[in-house]
Amino acid sequence: MTTSSQPYIKFAGPIITPEMAAEVNETLLSGWITSGPQVAAFEKALSVYHAGRPARVFTSATAAMEVAFQICGIGPGDEVITSAMTFFSVGNMIEKVGAKTVFVDCDLHTRNIDIAQVKAAITPRTKAIVPTHFAGLPCDMDALLDIARTHRLRIIEDAALAIGSSWHGQKIGASGDIATFSFHPNKNMTTIEGGAAIFADEAEAKRAQVLRFHGITKLADGTRDVDVAGGKFNMSDVSARLGLRQLEMLDAWNVHRRELASVYFKLLTPIARDSSMHIVLPASAHTGEEDGHSWNMFCVLLDFDALGFSRKAFIDAMHAKGVGIGISYEAMHLSTLFRAKGHQPGEFPNAERIARQTVTLPLHAGMTDIDVAHVVSRMMSAFGDLFPR
Ligand SMILES: Cc1ncc(COP(=O)(O)O)c(C=O)c1O
């Protein structure tokens, strides 16, 4: 297939319609652009979406997680268990509040946290578990909540990639403890930058509201007080207005993402069966939970050592053929930050293999089935160009 006449297929990206842009413009010109009525309306809509649980919005999922840790009283002397295969922000926030990051490995196929290793990592200092719902595929929340109950731990779900995902038919965030979401443009809905936390407890949601805005509370005489060193993480009304309209589209977009993922499976499964292609496809879903995955990303493993070319060469070749490719993620324990704390290669083999071999193929709601077919055919063409002769 010739590809030169086809438009570039980005690996991720938002849909912003002219109507959405017009509404955002209206807010921009309304005379009130920082946190105000649009933030209140967006939080209400997010709460309705998550079975009536209290929602608070932030400038990012990273900010939401930092505030969640503060609410849970996580700090120096505490340990927080998380997967070595997640985005840097998780480890960063654990360290930033002064706690110790305790890594465990992930499953090679779901890329979600290894539950047996979580159990083995618990010590008297463990305060919380942070599971990431990788690419939108829910972790086993029954097992994690069971562990939390038994050991009296908090669970802060890193649902950055999982807005609209569900576990046993309930939206991620609608059950459990605290869940944090990202609205970065590569996520299933966007507020440009932004994030949210959904709480089980109304009092904690109210505390989050204080912590996200300098720790300020208003006194009866109209003056203000600060009883905790809060941050500055409040979302603007401009972003919230976009979020409101994006949320209305989310379920339909997620249905479309699932369709696109199923086209990838249809086209790639026969190719992956050929062992000379050295491709491992992602886990589609837990048995019986097919509709719970919101497919933020379609990540495959390519064994570049066996293929005889580098990931960089593959990504460059795909780029030249008009296809964007991402990498999600590096193994967090091998970052300079955590190597300096004594971590080294060999500790978490699945996370390390994923870090070496992963590529993220394009998947976003603006794509068509034909785009998916183009990605797969250009991938095969890149393999043909790159295979050592
Ligand atoms: C798994 C995961 N967690 C957390 C985050 C942080 O999200 P944000 O950029 O909104 O802070 C990201 C961002 O990409 C992510 O991929």
The ligand as an SDF file (V2000), in Angstrom:
LIG
                    3D

 16 16  0  0  0  0  0  0  0  0999 V2000
   -0.2950    6.4030   34.4340 C   0  0  0  0  0  0  0  0  0  0  0  0
   -0.2570    7.8800   34.6410 C   0  0  0  0  0  0  0  0  0  0  0  0
   -0.4100    8.3630   35.8800 N   0  0  0  0  0  0  0  0  0  0  0  0
   -0.4100    9.6910   36.1190 C   0  0  0  0  0  0  0  0  0  0  0  0
   -0.2270   10.5900   35.1040 C   0  0  0  0  0  0  0  0  0  0  0  0
   -0.1790   12.0590   35.4280 C   0  0  0  0  0  0  0  0  0  0  0  0
   -1.1930   12.7750   34.7690 O   0  0  0  0  0  0  0  0  0  0  0  0
   -1.1030   14.3750   34.6470 P   0  0  0  0  0  0  0  0  0  0  0  0
   -0.2720   14.6590   33.4350 O   0  0  0  0  0  0  0  0  0  0  0  0
   -2.5150   14.8380   34.4760 O   0  0  0  0  0  0  0  0  0  0  0  0
   -0.4980   14.8770   35.8910 O   0  0  0  0  0  0  0  0  0  0  0  0
   -0.0670   10.1430   33.8040 C   0  0  0  0  0  0  0  0  0  0  0  0
    0.1290   11.0920   32.6980 C   0  0  0  0  0  0  0  0  0  0  0  0
    0.3570   10.7380   31.5740 O   0  0  0  0  0  0  0  0  0  0  0  0
   -0.0820    8.7440   33.5660 C   0  0  0  0  0  0  0  0  0  0  0  0
    0.1030    8.2670   32.3340 O   0  0  0  0  0  0  0  0  0  0  0  0
  1  2  1  0
  2  3  1  0
  2 15  2  0
  3  4  2  0
  4  5  1  0
  5  6  1  0
  5 12  2  0
  6  7  1  0
  7  8  1  0
  8  9  2  0
  8 10  1  0
  8 11  1  0
 12 13  1  0
 12 15  1  0
 13 14  2  0
 15 16  1  0
M  END
$$$$
